[in-house]
Every structure is written in structure tokens, then in C-alpha cells.
Amino acid sequence: MSIFFTIAVVLLVFVVIFQIAKASEYVSILKGEEKAGKQANKINGFLMIVFLVLGLIGVYYCNELMKGRIPLSSSLEGDKVDQMLYLTIAITGVVFLITHILLFWFAYKYQENDDRKAYFFPHNNKLEVLWTVVPAIVLSILVVIGLRNWFIFTGDAPKESLVVEITGKQFGWIYRYPGKDNTFGKKYFRNIDPATNSLGLIWADNKEMNQTADPASFDDIVNEQAMYIVKGRPVKLVINSRDVIHDVGLPHFRMKMDAVPGIPTTLWFTPKYTTKEMQEITQNGNFEYEIACDQICGNGHYSMKGIIKVVTQQEYDVWAVTQKPYYFSAFPDKDPSAKPIAPVDSTKQTAGTTASDAVKSIARK
């Protein structure tokens, strides 16, 4: 109901302004062009003040309405991004208020007046230097702060960092972890098989492509369901794309980086809260950290939502133990942990024994 009331008030204001404008036209006909111009100036000057007051009230209202809507920064590096944002808003906000208040006030205060002569002010070197040099210095400081943080986020990650490779595809994300050797195996795009080898890992020799099987690839862990990282432990993302340009957007961590085919990119950050802690902080039991594709990548772009699970180190260790190397998922017969089924001696089966009875017998053994 309040929305309809607001719309009605806005429409009413426009109707009033329109009627005032029409009335001023009629006055101009009756009083003459000069008097009508002065009258129009007074009306416009008054409307300038009205617009200024209503505009400032609107800015304040929108700020109060949207306050708290921005997701809480969930990384230590994200706090630095927020600091840059707040500093920029503070500086530009002060400039915005000063310039706009002066703009509308001057339009009202210094409207045409027969008793006042306009002062011709062609040039002033001091003012020119002032409003050129000061903004240049302030903006340069903001740029330097931004570049410093950018070089930190994209530079060398701490030695204790967890390294995760994330690869974009149409339309989803693939996460890869190094195995026990802590080394990613080599891959080649011609080896990609969406069903068994989604990253094109080099598992076998191929003389035609001059490839030799890479032992480091046999224990790599690949997961397409969610990316698991650890609270308080830096995580380095090695970002790739399997087809077109994507973009790894991490709104809760205040990070983003392009995923470019053939050109790996990196960034790192340190999570502050586990997923469970954020569910309590946001009072949303369904909260999940999200990976969004911030680059339009095709007709299924809207569906490229990935999930990040931030857990404790202990929970991560338990999860990692349960993960099977991707090689064994593609070739389960080569998995040494798989228990082979003992062959059934058909000569020892009685006439009433069925195949299912034999399987049950093996299971009991």
C-alpha cells in the first residue's frame, strides 16, 4: 500500500509542476516577456532548493534502506577491499555534498536581479591549479592503495597456503587438489573427455601427441560438487578455463579474477568464518559461500553458481581422506583399495543354488 501511495505522491508533484509551468506561460502573455522571465527565474530558483532538499533526503533514505545489505567480508584480504571502498565513498561523498549544495544554492541565491550586476570571471591561475592538483593527488593516493592491495592478492601466497585449481567450463566449475605428492599433474586439452577425464590429465603415453604419462597426475583429486577450503588458512586459487572466458567472482571474500583459456591466473585470500559460522551470523541456515561467473559466457551463464565450503582444518582433513584420486574414478579396476570378488566355483554349487545365492555367500565371507 505504501508503494502505491509513494507513486501517487510523485505523480501529484509532477502534475503540480506541470500546472505551474502552464500558469507561467499564461502570466508571460499577460505581463510581457521580461516580467515573465523574472517570474520564471524565481520559480526555478525555488524548485532548485526544493530539489536539493528532497534529493538529500532521498540519498539519506536510500543509504539507510541499503545499510547492512552488503554481505559481510569473510576474508582478511576482503577487509582491505572494504577499507578502500569506505575511503573512496567518504571522499567522494564529501565532494558530492559540497558541490551539489553549492550548485543548487548558487542557482537560487544568484538568480537574475536588476540591483546586481554579474561579475565576469574569465580566469584564475590559483583556482585552476587548486582544483586540478588536489583531485589529482587524492585520486593518485587511491590508485596507489588499490595497486598495493592488488599486488598482494595476486602475488606470492604464503608457504602454508592450500592450493586449489579451479577451472571454468560451460556451464560449471571443476576443482582440483594435488594428491599426496602435493604436485598437480600435467594436462592437455586434447585429452579432455567430459565423462572420464574432464581436465585432460595425462595418464598414458601417446606417441602421436608426443606425450608421456605424468606420475603426478595419478593422485590428483577432482571434484565438481563444491570447493573445500580451511578457515584461517590462506588458499591460493590457480584459475583456468576449458572453453571460453569466465570469471571467478567471490562476493563474500571480495575477490574476482578472469579465467582465460590457456593463460592460468592466480589470487589468494584467507577465510575468516566457516560456513556454519556464517549461517549463524546471517541467521540463515541455508547460507552457502558462492562462486559466481562475472563474465557473460553463453546462454547458460546464469547457471554457473559454484559452492565453497569453509571448514575447520580437522573437518578438511576428514574430507580429504575420503576423497579418491580422479584416476581411480575413471579406472576403478586399477584402484588397489577396491576388493576383488572371488570367483565362484560352479561345480560346488548344488542344484538348488542360484546365482544370487552365490553372491550372498561371497558377501558373507
N, C-alpha and C positions, 0 to 999 in steps of 0.2 A: 504493500500500500504506500509506503514511504517513497518508493521509486516513482510511482505514478504522480505523487504529489510534487516531487522534485521536478519531473518533466513538465508538469503543468505550470510550475513557477517559472521555469526557464522560458517556456513558450510565452507566458504572460509578459515577461521582461522584454522579449523581442517585439511583441505586439506594442508595448508602450513606447519602445524606442522608435518603432516604425511610425506610430501616430505622432510622436514629437517631430520626427523628420518631415512628415507631411504637413504638420501645422507650421513648421518653419518656412516651408515653401509658400504657404498662403500669406504668412507675415511678410515675406520678401516682396510679394506682389503689392501688398498694401503700403508698406513703409518705404519701399525703394531698395535697390540692390545694396547700397552702402550700409544702411541700418540693418538689413537682413544679414549681411556678412558678420557684423559685430555680434548680433544676437546668436548666430550660429557658432561663433567662436566661444561665447560664454557657455552655450550648451555643451559643446565639445570639451571644453576645459573641465566642466563639472563631471561629464561622463568619464574623463580621464581619471579623476580622483576616485570615482565610484569603481571603475575597473581595477584600479590599483588596490583598493581596499578588498574588494571581492576576490581579486587574484591572490593576494597574500593569504587571505582566509582559506582559499581553495588549496594553496600549496601546503599550508599547515594541516588542513584536514586530510589531504592525501598522505602526508607524512605520518600522521597519527594512525590512519587507516592501514597503511602498509608496514608499520613498525612491527618488527618481530616476524614478518613473513619470510625473510631471507633465512634459509636453513643455517643452523649453527655450524661454524667452521669445525671440521672434525680432524684437522691435521695441524701440526705445529707450523708447517710452511704456509698453510692456508691462513693462519693468523696474520702472517706478514702481508698477504694479499689483502685481507680485510683492513689492515692498518693503512695500506696505500689507498684503498677505496675511501675510507673515512677521511683521510687527509685531503684527498682530491675534492671530496664533497664539501668539506669545511671551507677550503679556499675558494672554490667556485661558487659555493653558496653565499659567502660573504660578498663576493664581487657581484653576484646576481642581485642580491638585495639592494646594495648601494646603487648600482647602475639603474635598476628599474624604478626604484623610489625617486631618484633624481630625474629620470626620464619623464615620468608622468607628472611629478610635481612641477618641473620646469614648464611642461606643456600647459599647466593650469596657471602657474604664477606669472609667466611672462607672455601671456596672450596679448594680442594687439590692443594698444591703448593710445589714445590721442595725446595724453600727457607724458608719454615716454617714447624716446627715440631709440631705435635699435642700435646697438654698438657693433660696428664692423670689426671683426676679429680675424684677420687673414692668416696669421702665422705666429707661432711662438716656439722657438727652439727648445727652451727648457721643458715645456709641456710635451713636445714631440719626443724628446729623449726620455722623459719620465714614463709616459705610457707605452713606450716601446721597450725600453731596457728592463723595467721592473717585471712586466709579464714574461719577458724572455728568460730572465733569471729564475723566476718561480717555476716556469714550465721546464726549464733545464734541470732544476733540482728534482722535480717529479720524475722526469725521464731517467735521471741517474739512479734514483731509488728503484725504479722499475727494472732497469737493466741489471742492477746489482742482484736483485732477487731472482731475475730470470736466469742469470749465470749460475746462481746457487742451485736452483731447481733442476736445471738441465746439465749441470756439471757432474763431477765425480761423486758418486754416492758413498756414504760411509762403508767401511770394510765389512761391518756386520750386517749389511743390508740383505734382505730377502730379495732374490732376483726372480721376476716373473716375466715371461714373454707373452704379450697379448697381440693377437692377430685379428684384424677385421676382415670380414667377408660379407658378401650379400646373402643373408642379412642377419649377422650374428657375430659373436666373438669366440675365439679359441684361446685357451690359456694353457701355457706350457711351463713346467717346472723342471729344472735339472734333477737328475737322479742322484744316486749315492756318490757318483764321481764329481758332482757339483759343476758339471760342464754340459752345455747344450750341444746336442749333436747337430751335424750339418744337415741341410735340407736343400732340395732342388725342386723348382716349381713343376717340372715335367713328371715328377714322381707323385704328384698330388692325386689322390683317389678319395673322393668325398666319403666313401663308405669305410675304407680301411686305413687310409693314410692322408688325413685332411691337411697336413702341413708339408707333405712331400719329404719326409725324413729319409735319409739314405741308409737303408737296411741291407742292401745287397749290392754286389759288384755289377756294373753294367759297362761292358766294353764299348758299346756303341756311343754312350754318352761320356765315356772316359771317367767313370765313377768307381770309387772304391768304398765299400761299406764302412761306415763310421761307427766304431765301437761305442762312442759316447752317446749315440742316439738310441741304443737299445734299452737304456734305463730311464729315458725321459718320460715324464708324466704329463699327459694331455687331458684336459678337462674342458667341456663346453657348457657345463651347468652353472658354475659360479667360480669366482676367483677368491681364494682364501689368503688373507694376509693377517699379520700379527699386530696387536695393539702395542704401541711404544717401540716397535722395531721398524727402522727405515725400510721401505720397499722400493726397489728400482724396477721400473717398467721398461722393457725393451719392446717397442711398438712397431708392428709391421702391418701390411695389408696383402691380402691374397688376390685382390682383383682391382678395385678402383680406390680412389682416395676416400678414406674415412677420417674420423676424428674422435679420439678418446676424450670424452668430456666427463669430468669428475666433479660435479657441482658441490658436493658436500666437502670435498677436500680442496676446492678452489683451484683445480688443475685442469689443463687440457693440452692435448698435443696431437698434431696431424699423424695419421697412419698412411704412409705413402708406399706404393708398391716398389720394392727393390731398394728402398732407402730407409733403413731402420732409424728410428728416433728414440730418445730416452727422456725420462724425467723420474724424479724420486720425491717421496714425501714420507712423513711419519704419522701414522694414525694415532688419534688421541683417545677415542672411545670405541669399545667393542659394539657390535650390532645390538647386543642385548642392552647395553648401557644407553645407547641412543633410543631404543624403544622405550626405556623408562624416562629419559629426558624429554622426548617428544610426546610421551603418553600415547604412543601409537604402537600397539602390539604387532602390527604388520609392517613396521618400518624396515626398509632394506636400503643399503647403500647402492647407488645406481651408477651404471656406466651408460652414458648417452652418446650417440653418434652426433657430433656437432657439425657434420658436413653432409649436405644432401648427396646421397649416394645411389639413388634409384627409387623405383616405385615402392619398395618395401622398407624405405628409410625409417619410417615411423615405428617399425617393429624392432629396431636394433637397440633393445634395452638389455644390458647385462647386469648381473648381480655381484656385489662384493660382500663377502662375509669377513668381518673383522672379528678375530677371536683372540683368546689368550695364547701364550706360547705353548702351554700344556695342551690346550684343545687343538692347536695346529699340529703338534707332534702326533697326537692320536689320529687326526685326519690323514696326515702324511703316511703313516704306517699302513693305513687301509687302502692306499692308492696302488694300483697295479700299473707297471710300465706299459706305455702305449703299444709297444711291440708285442707284448703278450696278449693284449686285447685284439690285435689284428691277427696274431697267430697263436691261438690258445693251445694248440697241440705242442708248442715249444715251451710252454710255461712249466718250469720244474716244480712249482708248488701244486700243480694240478695232479690229483690222484688218479692214475690209470685204473680202469675197470678190468679186473681179472677175467680172462676168457672162461667161458662156461664149457665144461666137458659134457657134450650132449649124450655120450654113451652111458653116463652115470645117472641120467635123468630117468625117472620112472615113467611109465606110460601116462600117468595122470598128471605129470608135472607140465605146466605151461611155461611160456617164455617169461610172463610177468612174475611167476613164482620164482624163476631163476634169478631175476633182477632183485626181488625182495630178499632172496637168500644171500646174494652178494652184499646187499646193503647191511644186512645183519652182521655179516662177517667184518 
